[in-house]
Amino acid sequence: MKIVLASNNPGKLKELRAMLAPLGLELIAQGELGIPEAAEPFHTFVENALAKARHAAQLSGLPALADDAGLCVDAFGGLPGVDTAYYATQFGYEKGDANNVRALLEQMQGLSNRRAAMVSTLVAVRSAQDPEPLIAVGRVTGEIAREPLGSNGFGFDPVMFLPAFGKTFAQLPVDVKNANSHRGRAVRAMVELLRERWLSPA
């Protein structure tokens, strides 16, 4: 079965392809089909992921899978949340992972409450009008480190410190990260939903 991934993020595509391979699903990036990115006007991960999935399904005629993920920082009332990818731009930096990390560390200087959560919400639809989208959420809590550590991963991985491991996401081996990340947890839940709802014989 072919499924369009409603993202052009190469890091997400690589992670999701690896995690969905056991189901025999072929994941195609929407960019490969010439599909532009959808608008993401909402304030919650689930609404934006659903909008992206419906958009990709509408323009491809195929089932679609979308992910909306972000960093929720306690000290900022849960922000940046859905605006995580553009976090640096509100402080005069260009969009990009390194600038996001720099801006976050600058904004958190002097703050003792460094609790944060990485959240991933996956939504899959069989068609643009699917009344029963599959929704899976993964969440990992930790703390924002005081400096970037590690070179694996992307996004805020170098500053997302996980007390259970004593390391940041970016310091973990890829297989360990995938098994324990917010996206890993969401994908495992989505894999079960896909098996049960879409792939099992009636």
DRENMAR-29073 format. One record per residue: x, y, z of N, C-alpha, C in turn; residue number from 1. Coordinates in steps of 0.05 Angstrom, whole numbers, plus 32768, in hexadecimal, padded with zeros to 4 digits. Example, Ala and Ser with C-alpha at 12.3 -4.5 7.8 and 13.67 -1.06 7.14 Angstrom:
<pts>
+--------+---------+------+---------+----------+-------+--------+---------+------+-----+
: n_east : n_north : n_up : ca_east : ca_north : ca_up : c_east : c_north : c_up :   i :
+--------+---------+------+---------+----------+-------+--------+---------+------+-----+
:   8108 :    7F8E : 809C :    80F6 :     7FA6 :  809C :   8108 :    7FBE : 809C :   1 :
:   8101 :    7FD3 : 808E :    8111 :     7FEB :  808F :   8102 :    8001 : 809D :   2 :
+--------+---------+------+---------+----------+-------+--------+---------+------+-----+
</pts>
This chain:
<pts>
+--------+---------+------+---------+----------+-------+--------+---------+------+-----+
: n_east : n_north : n_up : ca_east : ca_north : ca_up : c_east : c_north : c_up :   i :
+--------+---------+------+---------+----------+-------+--------+---------+------+-----+
:   8011 :    7FE8 : 8000 :    8000 :     8000 :  8000 :   8012 :    8019 : 8000 :   1 :
:   800B :    802C : 7FEF :    801A :     8045 :  7FEE :   800B :    805A : 7FFF :   2 :
:   801B :    8068 : 800F :    8011 :     807D :  801F :   8022 :    8096 : 801B :   3 :
:   8014 :    80AD : 8018 :    8023 :     80C7 :  8015 :   8029 :    80D2 : 8030 :   4 :
:   8043 :    80D9 : 8034 :    804A :     80E6 :  804D :   8048 :    8104 : 8048 :   5 :
:   8036 :    8111 : 8058 :    8031 :     812E :  8055 :   8047 :    813E : 8062 :   6 :
:   8060 :    813A : 8059 :    8077 :     8149 :  8064 :   808D :    8148 : 804F :   7 :
:   809E :    815C : 804F :    80B6 :     815C :  803F :   80CF :    815C : 8050 :   8 :
:   80CB :    8155 : 806A :    80E2 :     8154 :  807C :   80F1 :    813A : 8078 :   9 :
:   810A :    813A : 806E :    8118 :     8121 :  8069 :   811D :    8111 : 8082 :  10 :
:   8120 :    811E : 8099 :    8124 :     8110 :  80B2 :   810C :    80FF : 80BA :  11 :
:   80F4 :    810C : 80B7 :    80DB :     80FE :  80BD :   80D7 :    80E7 : 80AA :  12 :
:   80DC :    80EC : 8090 :    80D7 :     80D7 :  807C :   80E8 :    80BF : 8082 :  13 :
:   8101 :    80C3 : 8088 :    8114 :     80AD :  808D :   810A :    809D : 80A6 :  14 :
:   8104 :    80AB : 80BC :    80FB :     809E :  80D4 :   80E1 :    808E : 80CF :  15 :
:   80CE :    809A : 80C2 :    80B4 :     808D :  80BE :   80B6 :    8076 : 80AB :  16 :
:   80C6 :    8079 : 8096 :    80C9 :     8062 :  8083 :   80D4 :    804A : 8091 :  17 :
:   80E8 :    804E : 80A2 :    80F4 :     8038 :  80B1 :   80E0 :    802B : 80C4 :  18 :
:   80D0 :    803B : 80D1 :    80BD :     8030 :  80E5 :   80A4 :    8023 : 80D8 :  19 :
:   809D :    802C : 80BF :    8085 :     8020 :  80B2 :   808C :    8009 : 809F :  20 :
:   80A6 :    8005 : 809A :    80AF :     7FF0 :  8088 :   80A4 :    7FD4 : 808F :  21 :
:   80A2 :    7FCD : 80A8 :    8098 :     7FB2 :  80AF :   807B :    7FAD : 80A6 :  22 :
:   806C :    7FC2 : 80A1 :    8050 :     7FBF :  8098 :   804E :    7FBC : 807A :  23 :
:   8065 :    7FBF : 806C :    8065 :     7FBD :  804F :   8058 :    7FD6 : 8042 :  24 :
:   8058 :    7FEC : 8050 :    804D :     8005 :  8046 :   8063 :    8015 : 8038 :  25 :
:   805C :    8020 : 8021 :    806F :     8031 :  8012 :   8068 :    804E : 8017 :  26 :
:   807A :    805C : 8024 :    8076 :     8078 :  802B :   8082 :    808A : 8016 :  27 :
:   8072 :    809B : 800A :    807B :     80AD :  7FF5 :   8079 :    80CA : 8000 :  28 :
:   808E :    80D9 : 7FFE :    808D :     80F5 :  8007 :   807B :    8105 : 7FF4 :  29 :
:   806B :    8117 : 7FFF :    8059 :     8127 :  7FEE :   8068 :    8137 : 7FD9 :  30 :
:   8080 :    813F : 7FE0 :    8090 :     814F :  7FCD :   8097 :    8140 : 7FB4 :  31 :
:   809A :    8125 : 7FB6 :    80A0 :     8114 :  7F9F :   8088 :    8114 : 7F8C :  32 :
:   8070 :    811B : 7F96 :    8058 :     811B :  7F85 :   8051 :    8138 : 7F7D :  33 :
:   8062 :    814B : 7F84 :    805D :     8167 :  7F7E :   8047 :    8174 : 7F8E :  34 :
:   8042 :    8168 : 7FA6 :    802D :     8173 :  7FB7 :   8039 :    8188 : 7FCA :  35 :
:   802E :    81A1 : 7FC9 :    8039 :     81B6 :  7FDA :   8031 :    81B1 : 7FF7 :  36 :
:   803F :    81BE : 800A :    8038 :     81BB :  8026 :   801D :    81C8 : 802C :  37 :
:   800F :    81BC : 803E :    7FF4 :     81C6 :  8046 :   7FF7 :    81DD : 805A :  38 :
:   7FE3 :    81ED : 805B :    7FE2 :     8202 :  8070 :   7FDE :    81F5 : 808B :  39 :
:   7FEA :    8200 : 809F :    7FE7 :     81F6 :  80BB :   7FDE :    820C : 80CD :  40 :
:   7FC5 :    8213 : 80CB :    7FBB :     822B :  80DA :   7FB3 :    8225 : 80F7 :  41 :
:   7FB4 :    820C : 80FF :    7FA8 :     8205 :  8119 :   7FBC :    8207 : 8130 :  42 :
:   7FB1 :    8205 : 8149 :    7FC2 :     8207 :  8161 :   7FC8 :    81EC : 816E :  43 :
:   7FBC :    81D7 : 8163 :    7FC1 :     81BC :  816E :   7FCE :    81AA : 815A :  44 :
:   7FDE :    8197 : 8163 :    7FEC :     8185 :  8152 :   7FD8 :    8174 : 8141 :  45 :
:   7FC3 :    816B : 814E :    7FB0 :     8159 :  8140 :   7FA2 :    8167 : 812A :  46 :
:   7F9A :    8180 : 812E :    7F8C :     818E :  8118 :   7F9E :    8193 : 8100 :  47 :
:   7FB7 :    819B : 8106 :    7FCA :     81A0 :  80F0 :   7FD1 :    8186 : 80E1 :  48 :
:   7FD5 :    8170 : 80F0 :    7FDC :     8156 :  80E3 :   7FC5 :    814D : 80D2 :  49 :
:   7FAC :    8151 : 80DB :    7F95 :     8149 :  80CC :   7F92 :    8159 : 80B2 :  50 :
:   7F97 :    8173 : 80B5 :    7F96 :     8185 :  809D :   7FAB :    817D : 8088 :  51 :
:   7FC3 :    8176 : 8092 :    7FD8 :     816E :  807F :   7FD2 :    8153 : 8072 :  52 :
:   7FC7 :    8140 : 8081 :    7FC0 :     8126 :  8076 :   7FAA :    8128 : 8061 :  53 :
:   7F95 :    8138 : 8067 :    7F7F :     813B :  8054 :   7F89 :    8149 : 803A :  54 :
:   7F9A :    815D : 803D :    7FA5 :     816B :  8027 :   7FB5 :    8158 : 8014 :  55 :
:   7FC6 :    8148 : 8020 :    7FD6 :     8135 :  8010 :   7FC5 :    8120 : 8003 :  56 :
:   7FB1 :    8116 : 8011 :    7F9F :     8102 :  8006 :   7F8F :    810E : 7FEE :  57 :
:   7F85 :    8126 : 7FF2 :    7F75 :     8134 :  7FDE :   7F85 :    8137 : 7FC4 :  58 :
:   7F9E :    813F : 7FC6 :    7FAE :     8145 :  7FAE :   7FBC :    812C : 7FA2 :  59 :
:   7FBD :    8116 : 7FB1 :    7FCB :     80FE :  7FA7 :   7FB7 :    80E8 : 7F9F :  60 :
:   7F9F :    80E8 : 7FAB :    7F8D :     80D3 :  7FA7 :   7F95 :    80B9 : 7FB6 :  61 :
:   7FA8 :    80BC : 7FC8 :    7FB2 :     80A5 :  7FD8 :   7FAD :    80A9 : 7FF5 :  62 :
:   7FAE :    8094 : 8005 :    7FAE :     8098 :  8022 :   7FC5 :    80AA : 802A :  63 :
:   7FC2 :    80B8 : 8040 :    7FD8 :     80CA :  8048 :   7FDD :    80C8 : 8066 :  64 :
:   7FF6 :    80CD : 806D :    7FFF :     80CD :  8089 :   800C :    80E8 : 808E :  65 :
:   8004 :    80F5 : 80A4 :    8010 :     810F :  80AB :   8019 :    810E : 80C8 :  66 :
:   802E :    811D : 80CE :    8038 :     811F :  80E9 :   803A :    813C : 80F0 :  67 :
:   8030 :    8144 : 8107 :    8036 :     815F :  8111 :   8043 :    815B : 812C :  68 :
:   805A :    8166 : 812F :    8069 :     8161 :  8148 :   8075 :    817B : 8151 :  69 :
:   807C :    817C : 816A :    8088 :     8194 :  8174 :   8091 :    8191 : 8191 :  70 :
:   809C :    81A7 : 819A :    80A7 :     81A9 :  81B5 :   8094 :    81BA : 81C6 :  71 :
:   808D :    81AF : 81DD :    807B :     81BE :  81EF :   808A :    81C3 : 8209 :  72 :
:   8091 :    81DC : 820D :    80A1 :     81E4 :  8224 :   808F :    81EF : 823B :  73 :
:   8092 :    81E2 : 8252 :    8081 :     81EA :  8269 :   8083 :    8208 : 826F :  74 :
:   809B :    8212 : 8270 :    809F :     822E :  8278 :   8093 :    8242 : 8264 :  75 :
:   808D :    8238 : 824C :    8081 :     824A :  8238 :   8063 :    8243 : 8233 :  76 :
:   8057 :    8236 : 8247 :    803A :     822F :  8244 :   8035 :    821B : 822E :  77 :
:   8048 :    820A : 8228 :    8044 :     81F5 :  8214 :   804F :    81FE : 81F8 :  78 :
:   8056 :    8216 : 81F5 :    8062 :     821F :  81DB :   807F :    8216 : 81D9 :  79 :
:   808A :    8214 : 81C1 :    8080 :     821D :  81A7 :   806B :    820B : 819B :  80 :
:   8068 :    81F2 : 81A4 :    8052 :     81E1 :  819A :   8052 :    81DE : 817B :  81 :
:   803B :    81E5 : 816F :    8038 :     81E2 :  8152 :   804A :    81F4 : 8142 :  82 :
:   8055 :    8209 : 814F :    8067 :     821B :  8141 :   8085 :    8214 : 8145 :  83 :
:   808A :    81FC : 814E :    80A6 :     81F4 :  8154 :   80B9 :    81F8 : 813D :  84 :
:   80B1 :    81F0 : 8125 :    80C3 :     81F1 :  810D :   80CB :    820E : 8107 :  85 :
:   80BA :    8221 : 810F :    80C0 :     823D :  8109 :   80C8 :    824D : 8122 :  86 :
:   80CF :    823F : 8137 :    80D4 :     824C :  8150 :   80E8 :    8263 : 814E :  87 :
:   80FF :    825E : 8140 :    8114 :     8272 :  813F :   810C :    828B : 8131 :  88 :
:   80F9 :    8289 : 811E :    80F2 :     82A1 :  810E :   80E6 :    82B7 : 811E :  89 :
:   80D9 :    82B0 : 8135 :    80CD :     82C6 :  8145 :   80E2 :    82D6 : 8154 :  90 :
:   80FB :    82CC : 8153 :    8110 :     82DB :  8161 :   8125 :    82E6 : 814D :  91 :
:   811D :    82E7 : 8134 :    812E :     82F4 :  8120 :   8142 :    82E1 : 8112 :  92 :
:   8140 :    82C7 : 8119 :    8152 :     82B4 :  810B :   8144 :    82A8 : 80F3 :  93 :
:   8154 :    829D : 80E1 :    8148 :     828E :  80CA :   813E :    8273 : 80D5 :  94 :
:   812A :    8268 : 80C6 :    811F :     824E :  80CE :   8135 :    8239 : 80CB :  95 :
:   8137 :    8227 : 80DF :    814B :     8211 :  80DE :   814F :    8205 : 80F9 :  96 :
:   8157 :    81EC : 80F9 :    815B :     81DD :  8112 :   816F :    81EB : 8125 :  97 :
:   8186 :    81F2 : 811A :    819B :     81FE :  812C :   8192 :    8218 : 8137 :  98 :
:   8184 :    8228 : 8128 :    817A :     8242 :  8132 :   8164 :    823E : 8146 :  99 :
:   8153 :    822A : 8142 :    813E :     8224 :  8155 :   814A :    821D : 8171 : 100 :
:   815F :    820C : 8170 :    816C :     8205 :  8189 :   8179 :    821D : 8196 : 101 :
:   8187 :    822E : 8186 :    8193 :     8246 :  8191 :   817F :    8258 : 819E : 102 :
:   8169 :    825D : 818F :    8154 :     826F :  819A :   8148 :    8264 : 81B4 : 103 :
:   8143 :    824A : 81B4 :    8137 :     823E :  81CC :   8149 :    8241 : 81E4 : 104 :
:   8163 :    823B : 81E1 :    8176 :     823E :  81F7 :   8178 :    825B : 8200 : 105 :
:   8177 :    826E : 81EE :    8177 :     828A :  81F6 :   815F :    8291 : 8206 : 106 :
:   8147 :    8288 : 81FD :    812E :     828F :  820B :   812C :    8281 : 8226 : 107 :
:   813B :    826B : 822A :    8139 :     825C :  8243 :   8150 :    8263 : 8257 : 108 :
:   8161 :    8276 : 824F :    8176 :     827E :  8261 :   816B :    8287 : 827C : 109 :
:   8176 :    827C : 8291 :    816D :     8284 :  82AC :   8154 :    8277 : 82B6 : 110 :
:   8147 :    8267 : 82A5 :    812F :     8259 :  82AE :   8136 :    823F : 82BC : 111 :
:   812A :    823A : 82D3 :    8130 :     8221 :  82E1 :   811D :    820B : 82D8 : 112 :
:   8104 :    8212 : 82D1 :    80F1 :     81FE :  82C7 :   80F8 :    81F8 : 82AA : 113 :
:   8104 :    81E1 : 82A5 :    810D :     81DA :  828A :   80FD :    81C2 : 8280 : 114 :
:   80E7 :    81BB : 828D :    80D6 :     81A5 :  8284 :   80CB :    81AA : 8269 : 115 :
:   80CA :    8195 : 8259 :    80BF :     8198 :  823E :   80B6 :    817C : 8234 : 116 :
:   80A6 :    817C : 821F :    809D :     8163 :  8213 :   80A0 :    8166 : 81F5 : 117 :
:   80A8 :    8150 : 81E9 :    80A8 :     814D :  81CC :   808E :    813E : 81C5 : 118 :
:   807E :    8148 : 81B4 :    8064 :     813C :  81AD :   8063 :    8137 : 818F : 119 :
:   805A :    811F : 8188 :    8055 :     8118 :  816C :   8039 :    810E : 8168 : 120 :
:   802B :    811A : 8156 :    8010 :     8110 :  814F :   800F :    8107 : 8133 : 121 :
:   8008 :    80EE : 812E :    8006 :     80E3 :  8113 :   7FE9 :    80DF : 810C : 122 :
:   7FE1 :    80E7 : 80F4 :    7FC6 :     80E3 :  80EA :   7FC7 :    80D6 : 80CF : 123 :
:   7FB8 :    80C1 : 80CB :    7FB6 :     80B3 :  80B1 :   7F99 :    80B4 : 80A8 : 124 :
:   7F96 :    80B9 : 808E :    7F7C :     80B9 :  8081 :   7F7C :    80A8 : 8068 : 125 :
:   7F66 :    809A : 8063 :    7F64 :     8089 :  804B :   7F5E :    809A : 8033 : 126 :
:   7F51 :    80B1 : 8037 :    7F4A :     80C3 :  8022 :   7F47 :    80DF : 802F : 127 :
:   7F44 :    80F3 : 801E :    7F42 :     810E :  8028 :   7F2A :    8112 : 803A : 128 :
:   7F14 :    8103 : 8034 :    7EFC :     8106 :  8044 :   7EF8 :    80F1 : 8059 : 129 :
:   7F0D :    80E1 : 805F :    7F0B :     80CC :  8072 :   7EFE :    80D5 : 808D : 130 :
:   7EE7 :    80CA : 8095 :    7EDA :     80D3 :  80AD :   7EE6 :    80C7 : 80C6 : 131 :
:   7EF9 :    80B3 : 80C2 :    7F04 :     80A5 :  80D9 :   7F23 :    80A5 : 80D7 : 132 :
:   7F2F :    80BC : 80DA :    7F4D :     80BD :  80D8 :   7F59 :    80AD : 80F0 : 133 :
:   7F70 :    80A1 : 80EA :    7F7F :     8094 :  8100 :   7F90 :    80A9 : 810D : 134 :
:   7F90 :    80AA : 8127 :    7F9F :     80BE :  8136 :   7FB0 :    80B0 : 814C : 135 :
:   7FCA :    80B5 : 814B :    7FDC :     80AA :  815F :   7FEE :    80C0 : 816A : 136 :
:   7FF1 :    80C0 : 8184 :    8001 :     80D5 :  8191 :   8017 :    80C8 : 81A1 : 137 :
:   802F :    80D4 : 819F :    8046 :     80CB :  81AF :   8051 :    80E3 : 81BE : 138 :
:   8059 :    80DF : 81D7 :    8062 :     80F6 :  81E7 :   807A :    80ED : 81F8 : 139 :
:   808F :    80FD : 81F9 :    80A6 :     80F7 :  820A :   80AC :    8110 : 821A : 140 :
:   80AF :    810D : 8234 :    80B5 :     8124 :  8245 :   80D2 :    8123 : 824D : 141 :
:   80DD :    813B : 8251 :    80F9 :     813D :  8259 :   80FF :    815A : 8261 : 142 :
:   8117 :    8162 : 825D :    8120 :     817D :  8265 :   8130 :    8189 : 824E : 143 :
:   8130 :    81A4 : 824C :    8140 :     81B1 :  8238 :   815D :    81B4 : 8244 : 144 :
:   8170 :    81A8 : 8236 :    818C :     81AA :  823F :   8196 :    81C6 : 823C : 145 :
:   81AC :    81CC : 8249 :    81B6 :     81E8 :  8249 :   81C9 :    81ED : 8231 : 146 :
:   81CF :    81D8 : 8222 :    81DF :     81DA :  820A :   81D9 :    81C2 : 81F8 : 147 :
:   81DD :    81C5 : 81DE :    81D8 :     81AE :  81CC :   81EC :    8197 : 81D1 : 148 :
:   81E2 :    817F : 81D1 :    81F4 :     8167 :  81D5 :   81EB :    8152 : 81C1 : 149 :
:   81FF :    8146 : 81B3 :    81FA :     8130 :  81A1 :   81F6 :    8139 : 8184 : 150 :
:   81F8 :    8126 : 8172 :    81F7 :     812C :  8156 :   81E3 :    811C : 8146 : 151 :
:   81D4 :    8109 : 8154 :    81C0 :     80FA :  8146 :   81A5 :    810A : 8147 : 152 :
:   8193 :    8103 : 8135 :    8179 :     810F :  8135 :   8178 :    812A : 8128 : 153 :
:   8162 :    8139 : 812D :    815E :     8153 :  8121 :   814C :    8163 : 8133 : 154 :
:   8145 :    817B : 812A :    8133 :     818C :  813A :   8140 :    8193 : 8155 : 155 :
:   8130 :    818F : 816B :    8139 :     8196 :  8186 :   8147 :    817E : 8193 : 156 :
:   814C :    8169 : 8185 :    8158 :     8151 :  8191 :   8172 :    8157 : 81A1 : 157 :
:   8183 :    8169 : 8199 :    819B :     816E :  81A8 :   8197 :    817B : 81C4 : 158 :
:   817F :    8187 : 81C8 :    817B :     8193 :  81E2 :   8164 :    8186 : 81F2 : 159 :
:   8158 :    8171 : 81E7 :    8143 :     8162 :  81F6 :   8150 :    814D : 8207 : 160 :
:   8154 :    8153 : 8220 :    8162 :     8141 :  8233 :   814E :    812E : 8240 : 161 :
:   8155 :    8115 : 823F :    8143 :     8100 :  824A :   814F :    80F5 : 8264 : 162 :
:   8144 :    80FC : 827B :    814F :     80F3 :  8294 :   8152 :    80D4 : 8296 : 163 :
:   813F :    80C6 : 8289 :    8140 :     80A8 :  828B :   815A :    809D : 827E : 164 :
:   8164 :    80AB : 826A :    817D :     80A2 :  825C :   8195 :    80B2 : 8265 : 165 :
:   8191 :    80CA : 8271 :    81A8 :     80DB :  8278 :   81B5 :    80E7 : 825F : 166 :
:   81A6 :    80E8 : 8249 :    81B0 :     80F2 :  8230 :   819A :    8102 : 8221 : 167 :
:   81A3 :    8111 : 820D :    8190 :     811E :  81FB :   8188 :    810A : 81E6 : 168 :
:   8172 :    8110 : 81D7 :    816A :     80FF :  81C1 :   8181 :    80FC : 81AD : 169 :
:   8190 :    8112 : 81A8 :    81A5 :     8112 :  8194 :   81BE :    8102 : 819C : 170 :
:   81BF :    80FA : 81B6 :    81D5 :     80EA :  81BF :   81CF :    80CC : 81BE : 171 :
:   81B6 :    80C5 : 81B9 :    81AD :     80A9 :  81B9 :   81B3 :    809D : 819D : 172 :
:   81BA :    8083 : 819D :    81BB :     8075 :  8183 :   81A0 :    8076 : 8175 : 173 :
:   81A0 :    8077 : 815B :    8187 :     807B :  814C :   8171 :    8067 : 8153 : 174 :
:   8179 :    804D : 8156 :    8165 :     8039 :  815C :   8158 :    803D : 8178 : 175 :
:   8169 :    8046 : 818B :    815F :     804C :  81A6 :   814C :    8065 : 81A5 : 176 :
:   8155 :    8079 : 8196 :    8144 :     8091 :  8193 :   8129 :    808A : 8187 : 177 :
:   812A :    807B : 8171 :    8111 :     8074 :  8163 :   80FE :    8064 : 8175 : 178 :
:   810A :    8054 : 8186 :    80F9 :     8043 :  8198 :   80ED :    8053 : 81AE : 179 :
:   80F9 :    806A : 81B5 :    80F0 :     8079 :  81CD :   80E6 :    8095 : 81C7 : 180 :
:   80E8 :    809E : 81AE :    80E1 :     80B9 :  81A7 :   80C3 :    80BD : 81A7 : 181 :
:   80BA :    80D6 : 81A7 :    809E :     80DD :  81A4 :   8093 :    80D2 : 818A : 182 :
:   80A3 :    80D5 : 8174 :    809A :     80CB :  815A :   809A :    80AC : 815A : 183 :
:   80AE :    80A0 : 8167 :    80AF :     8083 :  8169 :   8096 :    8078 : 8177 : 184 :
:   808E :    8085 : 818D :    8076 :     807C :  819B :   805D :    8080 : 818B : 185 :
:   805B :    8097 : 817D :    8044 :     809C :  816C :   8042 :    8088 : 8155 : 186 :
:   805A :    8082 : 8149 :    805A :     8070 :  8132 :   8052 :    8054 : 813B : 187 :
:   805C :    804B : 8153 :    8054 :     8030 :  815D :   8036 :    802F : 8160 : 188 :
:   802A :    8044 : 816B :    800D :     8044 :  816F :   7FFF :    8045 : 8154 : 189 :
:   800A :    8054 : 8140 :    7FFE :     8055 :  8126 :   8000 :    803A : 8117 : 190 :
:   8017 :    802D : 811B :    801A :     8012 :  810E :   8004 :    7FFF : 8117 : 191 :
:   7FFE :    8000 : 8131 :    7FE9 :     7FEE :  813C :   7FCE :    7FF6 : 8130 : 192 :
:   7FC9 :    8010 : 812E :    7FB0 :     8019 :  8122 :   7FAD :    8011 : 8105 : 193 :
:   7FC3 :    8015 : 80F6 :    7FC3 :     800D :  80D9 :   7FBE :    7FEF : 80D6 : 194 :
:   7FCC :    7FDF : 80E7 :    7FC8 :     7FC2 :  80E6 :   7FAB :    7FBA : 80EB : 195 :
:   7FA0 :    7FC6 : 80FF :    7F85 :     7FBF :  8108 :   7F6F :    7FCA : 80F5 : 196 :
:   7F72 :    7FE3 : 80ED :    7F5C :     7FF0 :  80DE :   7F5F :    7FEE : 80BF : 197 :
:   7F77 :    7FEF : 80B5 :    7F7A :     7FF0 :  8098 :   7F85 :    7FD6 : 808B : 198 :
:   7F95 :    7FC7 : 809B :    7FA4 :     7FB1 :  808E :   7F9A :    7F95 : 8095 : 199 :
:   7F8A :    7F93 : 80AB :    7F81 :     7F79 :  80B3 :   7F69 :    7F70 : 80A1 : 200 :
:   7F67 :    7F56 : 809B :    7F50 :     7F4D :  808C :   7F36 :    7F51 : 809B : 201 :
:   7F21 :    7F57 : 808D :    7F07 :     7F5C :  809A :   7EFD :    7F44 : 80A9 : 202 :
+--------+---------+------+---------+----------+-------+--------+---------+------+-----+
</pts>
